[in-house]
Amino acid sequence: MAVNILELVKGYLTPDVIQKAATFVGESPSATQSALAGAVPAIIGALSDMSSTKAGADQIGRTLDAGRFDGTALNNPAGFFLATGTSQSLVETGKGLLGSVFGGKAGGVTDLIAQSAGIRGSSATSLLGLAAGLVMNVLGRQRASMSLDASGLSSLLADQRSMIAGLIPAGVSSLLGWKTPVVAGVTPTAPGGLREAWVGPAAPRRQNWWLPLGILAALIVAAWAYLANRPAPVPVAQAPAAMTDLQLPCGTKISVPQGSFDMTLAQWLSNTGDTAVPKRFVFDHLNFETGTTTLTPDSTATVDSLVAIMKCFPSTQVQLDGYTDNTGDAAANKKLSLDRANAVKDLLMKGGVEESRMTTQGFGQDNPIAPNDTEEGKAKNRRLELVVEKR
């Protein structure tokens, strides 16, 4: 499974960070979130475009090294907006990158982000800086964890193109000379509403009003015929995630999905240069049967790998935090979230992890990390988090 830089960055744009960013730039949280929703893909797209040549990939590598973009800054959200000691804030550091990322068109990109989100140009500059700082730190952390050279970095960034297609703000693709968006001449209906796909040539405009109606009618007839005579659905096999063997310091070797929760946790615990706690990790590949505390069969591997990691880092103490979406009764959701956290704790204890090293909490539908008005958002909010409180 390819690493999705966009999703990793979004993990750091929590509601609390969005609120802090909104306060920092003096814009509404919704407009701030809209601007960042366009800024992050724009930064990733520009880096992907730059990395398509060896010289560009080498330049990105040098920038990661010179700026010490190794992911350390991601551990301190307060430092996103405020200087700490002799270090600039993440926003200021990122603003210093915009010229090299976008070349002489940084001002034009800033204007387009501002227009699409309905914010001031100065606010757009700061939010682009935040996006650049986050992307570079996530990219640097992935480069280190995957031991990527310039070629590997280029491949990683090339993989991002399909993941950001449809998310680039209006006009940015054409301004930077990327491929023309699939749909040309569309304007946003709401701040941040327009998204362009970074693929393919534009289809020519047609002035014949009857042609779309004819196509729509044909599609309706075809759909009706299909629904009336459709065969039984055939399950489609999902491609398994790429697995990586990790050698833990105690000598134990585990096989985990590339970029997974277990992989990220083990690498962070092995990194003696990053010791700030508490440190929060969101489980993936961990699902429960609907409305129960029973793990699905494909989730046990995640817990088994966590047992091995906890045993290899015996001084580590953690808290398991359970969450749900907002469906149903709030009190029942809170109890279910705690029960699920305790269920994972029990499995860890059965694996040999001491109970004294673990605590649990259930927050129910509190602290959502995504809107609850879509199924995708609800799925993200139904989660278990591991908080390392002591290394």
KEPA-105816 format. One record per residue (C-alpha): x, y, z; residue in three letters; residue number from 1. Coordinates in Angstrom, 3 decimals, padded with zeros to 6 digits, always signed. Layout:
BEGIN
X:Y:Z:ALA:NUM $
...
***
This chain:
BEGIN
+000.000:+000.000:+000.000:MET:1 $
+001.520:+003.306:-001.129:ALA:2 $
+002.227:+005.922:+001.507:VAL:3 $
-000.330:+008.743:+001.303:ASN:4 $
+001.445:+011.976:+002.286:ILE:5 $
-001.819:+013.925:+002.182:LEU:6 $
-003.511:+011.637:+004.719:GLU:7 $
-000.463:+011.718:+006.993:LEU:8 $
-000.449:+015.527:+006.960:VAL:9 $
-004.183:+015.632:+007.642:LYS:10 $
-003.507:+013.610:+010.777:GLY:11 $
-001.694:+016.634:+012.227:TYR:12 $
-004.421:+019.086:+011.212:LEU:13 $
-006.621:+018.229:+014.177:THR:14 $
-009.594:+020.434:+015.138:PRO:15 $
-007.398:+022.007:+017.807:ASP:16 $
-004.664:+022.846:+015.290:VAL:17 $
-007.244:+024.239:+012.840:ILE:18 $
-008.612:+026.464:+015.602:GLN:19 $
-005.115:+027.662:+016.522:LYS:20 $
-004.343:+028.333:+012.868:ALA:21 $
-007.587:+030.296:+012.482:ALA:22 $
-006.746:+032.412:+015.509:THR:23 $
-003.187:+032.905:+014.276:PHE:24 $
-004.233:+034.258:+010.864:VAL:25 $
-007.434:+035.959:+012.047:GLY:26 $
-009.821:+033.994:+009.837:GLU:27 $
-012.787:+031.730:+010.592:SER:28 $
-012.052:+028.048:+011.284:PRO:29 $
-014.116:+026.969:+008.266:SER:30 $
-012.257:+029.313:+005.895:ALA:31 $
-008.933:+028.268:+007.424:THR:32 $
-009.753:+024.592:+006.925:GLN:33 $
-010.835:+025.309:+003.352:SER:34 $
-007.558:+027.090:+002.612:ALA:35 $
-005.492:+024.257:+004.069:LEU:36 $
-007.547:+021.717:+002.119:ALA:37 $
-006.201:+023.380:-001.016:GLY:38 $
-002.760:+024.387:+000.239:ALA:39 $
-001.581:+020.921:+001.266:VAL:40 $
-002.335:+019.227:-002.111:PRO:41 $
-000.804:+022.228:-003.910:ALA:42 $
+002.449:+021.831:-001.958:ILE:43 $
+002.511:+018.061:-002.533:ILE:44 $
+001.763:+018.561:-006.223:GLY:45 $
+004.571:+021.092:-006.638:ALA:46 $
+007.063:+018.786:-004.904:LEU:47 $
+005.904:+015.860:-007.028:SER:48 $
+006.390:+017.945:-010.156:ASP:49 $
+009.849:+019.054:-008.988:MET:50 $
+010.915:+015.493:-008.202:SER:51 $
+010.170:+014.302:-011.729:SER:52 $
+013.770:+015.210:-012.645:THR:53 $
+016.913:+014.010:-010.897:LYS:54 $
+018.013:+017.581:-010.257:ALA:55 $
+014.672:+018.363:-008.669:GLY:56 $
+014.718:+015.258:-006.466:ALA:57 $
+018.261:+016.080:-005.387:ASP:58 $
+017.180:+019.629:-004.539:GLN:59 $
+014.323:+018.358:-002.377:ILE:60 $
+016.741:+016.039:-000.578:GLY:61 $
+019.147:+018.890:+000.103:ARG:62 $
+016.290:+021.045:+001.395:THR:63 $
+015.163:+018.283:+003.758:LEU:64 $
+018.699:+017.983:+005.098:ASP:65 $
+019.418:+021.710:+005.360:ALA:66 $
+016.131:+022.472:+007.091:GLY:67 $
+016.351:+019.403:+009.332:ARG:68 $
+012.912:+018.312:+008.212:PHE:69 $
+012.976:+014.981:+010.018:ASP:70 $
+009.504:+015.104:+011.592:GLY:71 $
+010.669:+016.300:+015.006:THR:72 $
+008.658:+019.524:+014.653:ALA:73 $
+005.476:+017.465:+014.322:LEU:74 $
+005.706:+016.461:+017.973:ASN:75 $
+005.068:+020.001:+019.208:ASN:76 $
+001.879:+021.555:+017.745:PRO:77 $
+002.513:+024.731:+019.767:ALA:78 $
+005.668:+025.210:+017.713:GLY:79 $
+003.612:+025.289:+014.519:PHE:80 $
+002.819:+028.944:+015.253:PHE:81 $
+005.345:+030.112:+017.863:LEU:82 $
+009.136:+030.162:+017.817:ALA:83 $
+010.720:+027.836:+020.357:THR:84 $
+014.190:+028.729:+021.600:GLY:85 $
+016.344:+029.476:+018.572:THR:86 $
+013.990:+027.680:+016.168:SER:87 $
+011.500:+029.451:+013.928:GLN:88 $
+007.862:+028.470:+014.039:SER:89 $
+006.768:+025.870:+011.506:LEU:90 $
+004.752:+028.549:+009.721:VAL:91 $
+007.761:+030.827:+009.288:GLU:92 $
+009.992:+027.951:+008.224:THR:93 $
+007.416:+026.871:+005.668:GLY:94 $
+006.941:+030.390:+004.314:LYS:95 $
+010.662:+030.440:+003.570:GLY:96 $
+010.183:+027.413:+001.295:LEU:97 $
+007.400:+028.786:-000.903:LEU:98 $
+009.754:+030.478:-003.341:GLY:99 $
+011.723:+027.287:-003.997:SER:100 $
+008.577:+025.138:-004.135:VAL:101 $
+006.560:+027.340:-006.492:PHE:102 $
+009.367:+029.369:-008.069:GLY:103 $
+008.393:+032.840:-009.205:GLY:104 $
+004.710:+031.919:-009.124:LYS:105 $
+004.393:+031.705:-005.341:ALA:106 $
+002.466:+034.983:-005.292:GLY:107 $
-000.008:+033.713:-007.871:GLY:108 $
-000.575:+030.486:-005.947:VAL:109 $
-001.133:+032.511:-002.778:THR:110 $
-003.739:+034.669:-004.533:ASP:111 $
-005.585:+031.611:-005.832:LEU:112 $
-005.651:+029.976:-002.396:ILE:113 $
-006.941:+033.229:-000.894:ALA:114 $
-009.664:+033.548:-003.534:GLN:115 $
-010.805:+029.931:-003.276:SER:116 $
-011.113:+030.094:+000.531:ALA:117 $
-012.289:+033.717:+000.784:GLY:118 $
-009.417:+034.857:+003.007:ILE:119 $
-006.798:+037.617:+002.940:ARG:120 $
-003.593:+037.170:+000.965:GLY:121 $
-001.458:+037.451:+004.110:SER:122 $
-003.511:+034.681:+005.723:SER:123 $
-003.069:+032.487:+002.643:ALA:124 $
+000.710:+033.003:+002.798:THR:125 $
+000.832:+031.880:+006.432:SER:126 $
-001.379:+028.850:+005.789:LEU:127 $
+000.717:+027.863:+002.770:LEU:128 $
+003.717:+028.138:+005.082:GLY:129 $
+002.039:+025.838:+007.605:LEU:130 $
+001.182:+023.374:+004.817:ALA:131 $
+004.748:+023.443:+003.465:ALA:132 $
+006.249:+022.896:+006.916:GLY:133 $
+003.952:+019.960:+007.638:LEU:134 $
+004.472:+018.330:+004.235:VAL:135 $
+008.263:+018.643:+004.407:MET:136 $
+008.414:+017.188:+007.910:ASN:137 $
+006.142:+014.273:+006.976:VAL:138 $
+008.168:+013.734:+003.795:LEU:139 $
+011.445:+013.859:+005.733:GLY:140 $
+010.173:+011.365:+008.282:ARG:141 $
+009.066:+008.980:+005.536:GLN:142 $
+012.385:+009.340:+003.721:ARG:143 $
+014.250:+008.378:+006.895:ALA:144 $
+011.946:+005.514:+007.880:SER:145 $
+012.025:+004.032:+004.368:MET:146 $
+015.738:+004.778:+003.787:SER:147 $
+014.993:+006.511:+000.481:LEU:148 $
+017.654:+007.854:-001.852:ASP:149 $
+016.869:+010.512:-004.494:ALA:150 $
+015.309:+007.900:-006.781:SER:151 $
+013.152:+006.499:-004.001:GLY:152 $
+012.072:+009.988:-002.986:LEU:153 $
+011.097:+010.697:-006.585:SER:154 $
+009.036:+007.493:-006.725:SER:155 $
+007.308:+008.287:-003.427:LEU:156 $
+006.319:+011.746:-004.658:LEU:157 $
+005.233:+010.410:-008.039:ALA:158 $
+002.837:+008.055:-006.217:ASP:159 $
+001.130:+011.087:-004.678:GLN:160 $
-000.220:+012.395:-007.989:ARG:161 $
-003.168:+010.041:-008.141:SER:162 $
-003.918:+010.715:-004.453:MET:163 $
-004.232:+014.482:-004.885:ILE:164 $
-006.041:+014.390:-008.225:ALA:165 $
-009.238:+016.382:-007.853:GLY:166 $
-007.961:+018.357:-004.848:LEU:167 $
-005.842:+021.077:-006.456:ILE:168 $
-007.476:+024.541:-006.069:PRO:169 $
-008.841:+026.374:-009.089:ALA:170 $
-006.212:+027.665:-011.486:GLY:171 $
-003.150:+026.363:-009.650:VAL:172 $
-002.557:+023.529:-012.138:SER:173 $
-002.609:+025.832:-015.143:SER:174 $
-000.624:+028.559:-013.358:LEU:175 $
+002.211:+026.137:-012.632:LEU:176 $
+002.112:+024.561:-016.075:GLY:177 $
+000.816:+021.191:-015.005:TRP:178 $
-001.535:+019.170:-017.149:LYS:179 $
-004.814:+020.839:-017.927:THR:180 $
-007.620:+019.807:-015.575:PRO:181 $
-010.234:+017.362:-016.807:VAL:182 $
-013.003:+019.956:-016.568:VAL:183 $
-012.024:+023.359:-017.851:ALA:184 $
-013.540:+026.694:-016.969:GLY:185 $
-015.298:+025.655:-013.744:VAL:186 $
-015.489:+028.122:-010.875:THR:187 $
-016.086:+027.318:-007.203:PRO:188 $
-019.580:+027.517:-005.779:THR:189 $
-018.318:+028.001:-002.247:ALA:190 $
-014.986:+028.930:-000.655:PRO:191 $
-012.594:+026.073:-001.291:GLY:192 $
-015.259:+024.264:-003.298:GLY:193 $
-013.388:+023.841:-006.590:LEU:194 $
-011.091:+020.907:-007.016:ARG:195 $
-009.244:+020.105:-010.269:GLU:196 $
-007.903:+016.749:-011.398:ALA:197 $
-004.228:+016.721:-012.334:TRP:198 $
-004.688:+014.381:-015.285:VAL:199 $
-005.550:+014.404:-018.956:GLY:200 $
-006.325:+017.115:-021.482:PRO:201 $
-009.392:+019.284:-021.212:ALA:202 $
-012.460:+018.221:-023.115:ALA:203 $
-013.592:+020.840:-025.666:PRO:204 $
-016.597:+022.919:-024.702:ARG:205 $
-019.872:+022.124:-026.429:ARG:206 $
-022.565:+024.709:-026.872:GLN:207 $
-025.271:+022.202:-027.856:ASN:208 $
-027.597:+022.159:-024.852:TRP:209 $
-029.412:+019.053:-026.031:TRP:210 $
-026.352:+016.808:-026.062:LEU:211 $
-025.961:+016.554:-022.245:PRO:212 $
-029.688:+015.852:-021.936:LEU:213 $
-029.434:+013.077:-024.500:GLY:214 $
-026.487:+011.506:-022.736:ILE:215 $
-028.283:+011.769:-019.388:LEU:216 $
-031.379:+010.084:-020.800:ALA:217 $
-029.283:+007.259:-022.237:ALA:218 $
-027.551:+006.761:-018.910:LEU:219 $
-030.898:+006.618:-017.091:ILE:220 $
-032.206:+003.961:-019.489:VAL:221 $
-029.004:+001.944:-019.166:ALA:222 $
-029.078:+002.175:-015.383:ALA:223 $
-032.726:+001.079:-015.292:TRP:224 $
-031.945:-001.936:-017.474:ALA:225 $
-028.947:-002.865:-015.359:TYR:226 $
-030.850:-002.655:-012.073:LEU:227 $
-033.655:-004.780:-013.456:ALA:228 $
-031.348:-007.528:-014.713:ASN:229 $
-028.179:-007.203:-012.650:ARG:230 $
-026.428:-010.429:-011.611:PRO:231 $
-025.485:-011.214:-008.049:ALA:232 $
-022.485:-009.140:-007.002:PRO:233 $
-019.096:-010.806:-007.109:VAL:234 $
-016.716:-009.867:-004.279:PRO:235 $
-013.626:-008.041:-005.473:VAL:236 $
-010.409:-009.000:-003.752:ALA:237 $
-008.534:-006.075:-002.232:GLN:238 $
-004.806:-005.849:-002.856:ALA:239 $
-002.988:-006.652:+000.381:PRO:240 $
-000.891:-003.930:+001.957:ALA:241 $
+002.848:-004.167:+001.329:ALA:242 $
+004.508:-005.742:+004.347:MET:243 $
+007.789:-004.692:+005.912:THR:244 $
+010.006:-006.710:+008.268:ASP:245 $
+011.084:-004.712:+011.325:LEU:246 $
+013.992:-005.785:+013.523:GLN:247 $
+013.261:-004.578:+017.064:LEU:248 $
+016.118:-003.688:+019.453:PRO:249 $
+015.486:-006.783:+021.580:CYS:250 $
+016.089:-009.071:+018.603:GLY:251 $
+012.446:-009.776:+017.802:THR:252 $
+011.430:-009.412:+014.156:LYS:253 $
+007.869:-008.462:+013.211:ILE:254 $
+006.192:-008.109:+009.827:SER:255 $
+003.891:-005.087:+009.590:VAL:256 $
+002.119:-003.137:+006.821:PRO:257 $
+004.252:-000.372:+005.318:GLN:258 $
+003.550:+002.945:+007.063:GLY:259 $
+001.197:+001.337:+009.597:SER:260 $
+000.550:+002.228:+013.228:PHE:261 $
+002.841:-000.537:+014.483:ASP:262 $
+005.642:+000.496:+012.133:MET:263 $
+005.413:+004.174:+013.092:THR:264 $
+005.289:+003.393:+016.824:LEU:265 $
+008.270:+001.029:+016.719:ALA:266 $
+010.362:+003.494:+014.743:GLN:267 $
+009.504:+006.347:+017.096:TRP:268 $
+010.372:+004.310:+020.183:LEU:269 $
+013.688:+003.368:+018.540:SER:270 $
+014.493:+007.016:+017.788:ASN:271 $
+016.456:+008.302:+020.770:THR:272 $
+016.483:+011.810:+019.342:GLY:273 $
+012.719:+012.253:+019.674:ASP:274 $
+011.718:+011.736:+023.298:THR:275 $
+008.897:+014.239:+023.838:ALA:276 $
+005.865:+012.733:+025.581:VAL:277 $
+002.943:+012.380:+025.614:PRO:278 $
+002.967:+011.123:+022.038:LYS:279 $
-000.280:+010.072:+020.360:ARG:280 $
-000.693:+007.364:+017.700:PHE:281 $
-003.933:+006.375:+015.942:VAL:282 $
-004.438:+002.641:+015.395:PHE:283 $
-005.027:+001.397:+011.881:ASP:284 $
-005.862:-002.139:+010.751:HIS:285 $
-007.899:-002.396:+013.955:LEU:286 $
-011.656:-002.890:+013.639:ASN:287 $
-014.446:-004.213:+015.843:PHE:288 $
-017.592:-006.091:+014.951:GLU:289 $
-020.448:-003.571:+014.802:THR:290 $
-021.617:-002.522:+018.261:GLY:291 $
-019.337:-004.997:+020.051:THR:292 $
-015.908:-005.227:+021.675:THR:293 $
-014.932:-008.173:+019.461:THR:294 $
-012.058:-007.544:+017.056:LEU:295 $
-012.464:-008.608:+013.452:THR:296 $
-010.179:-011.547:+012.515:PRO:297 $
-007.909:-009.371:+010.361:ASP:298 $
-007.242:-007.027:+013.312:SER:299 $
-005.460:-009.487:+015.577:THR:300 $
-002.142:-009.046:+013.738:ALA:301 $
-002.058:-005.388:+014.803:THR:302 $
-002.432:-006.343:+018.463:VAL:303 $
+000.099:-009.170:+018.165:ASP:304 $
+002.697:-006.786:+016.732:SER:305 $
+001.932:-004.265:+019.486:LEU:306 $
+002.542:-006.960:+022.106:VAL:307 $
+005.982:-007.600:+020.609:ALA:308 $
+006.780:-003.881:+020.550:ILE:309 $
+005.659:-003.343:+024.157:MET:310 $
+007.801:-006.275:+025.297:LYS:311 $
+010.859:-004.888:+023.521:CYS:312 $
+010.399:-001.487:+025.166:PHE:313 $
+009.618:-002.581:+028.756:PRO:314 $
+009.793:+000.914:+030.276:SER:315 $
+007.079:+002.277:+027.974:THR:316 $
+003.776:+003.181:+029.620:GLN:317 $
+000.694:+003.902:+027.526:VAL:318 $
-002.927:+004.951:+027.677:GLN:319 $
-005.539:+003.502:+025.308:LEU:320 $
-008.195:+006.061:+024.324:ASP:321 $
-011.415:+004.875:+022.684:GLY:322 $
-013.698:+006.998:+020.458:TYR:323 $
-016.901:+006.543:+018.440:THR:324 $
-018.853:+008.547:+015.902:ASP:325 $
-021.984:+010.474:+016.919:ASN:326 $
-024.502:+007.790:+015.950:THR:327 $
-026.758:+006.754:+018.820:GLY:328 $
-026.840:+007.657:+022.500:ASP:329 $
-023.844:+009.654:+023.770:ALA:330 $
-023.652:+007.797:+027.095:ALA:331 $
-023.809:+004.404:+025.380:ALA:332 $
-021.104:+005.497:+022.934:ASN:333 $
-018.847:+006.541:+025.785:LYS:334 $
-019.259:+003.164:+027.488:LYS:335 $
-018.635:+001.308:+024.213:LEU:336 $
-015.468:+003.309:+023.550:SER:337 $
-014.120:+002.489:+027.017:LEU:338 $
-015.087:-001.177:+026.682:ASP:339 $
-013.200:-001.398:+023.395:ARG:340 $
-010.105:+000.212:+024.901:ALA:341 $
-010.293:-002.303:+027.759:ASN:342 $
-010.747:-005.151:+025.275:ALA:343 $
-007.467:-004.266:+023.566:VAL:344 $
-005.798:-003.866:+026.971:LYS:345 $
-006.981:-007.359:+027.923:ASP:346 $
-005.505:-008.799:+024.724:LEU:347 $
-002.198:-007.085:+025.415:LEU:348 $
-002.190:-008.526:+028.939:MET:349 $
-002.885:-012.014:+027.561:LYS:350 $
+000.131:-011.493:+025.328:GLY:351 $
+002.323:-010.820:+028.364:GLY:352 $
+002.263:-007.028:+028.748:VAL:353 $
+001.999:-005.979:+032.404:GLU:354 $
-001.307:-004.350:+033.380:GLU:355 $
+000.557:-001.673:+035.363:SER:356 $
+001.932:-000.257:+032.106:ARG:357 $
-001.502:+000.491:+030.648:MET:358 $
-004.494:+002.692:+031.439:THR:359 $
-007.683:+003.220:+029.449:THR:360 $
-010.213:+005.966:+028.768:GLN:361 $
-013.395:+006.176:+026.751:GLY:362 $
-014.382:+009.475:+025.147:PHE:363 $
-017.308:+008.306:+023.029:GLY:364 $
-018.208:+010.826:+020.366:GLN:365 $
-016.083:+013.626:+021.858:ASP:366 $
-013.010:+014.986:+020.049:ASN:367 $
-013.921:+013.992:+016.462:PRO:368 $
-011.084:+014.172:+013.939:ILE:369 $
-013.433:+014.370:+010.942:ALA:370 $
-016.970:+015.635:+010.225:PRO:371 $
-019.683:+013.163:+011.244:ASN:372 $
-021.901:+014.066:+008.294:ASP:373 $
-020.342:+011.478:+005.948:THR:374 $
-019.712:+007.750:+006.322:GLU:375 $
-016.026:+008.334:+005.632:GLU:376 $
-015.856:+010.889:+008.426:GLY:377 $
-017.692:+008.609:+010.843:LYS:378 $
-015.295:+005.777:+010.049:ALA:379 $
-012.340:+008.004:+010.953:LYS:380 $
-013.974:+009.000:+014.232:ASN:381 $
-014.523:+005.366:+015.257:ARG:382 $
-010.981:+004.841:+016.396:ARG:383 $
-008.631:+003.746:+019.134:LEU:384 $
-005.587:+005.852:+019.999:GLU:385 $
-002.453:+004.878:+021.908:LEU:386 $
-000.838:+007.650:+023.954:VAL:387 $
+002.741:+007.007:+025.035:VAL:388 $
+003.035:+008.672:+028.438:GLU:389 $
+006.478:+007.361:+029.327:LYS:390 $
+009.176:+005.995:+027.038:ARG:391 $
***
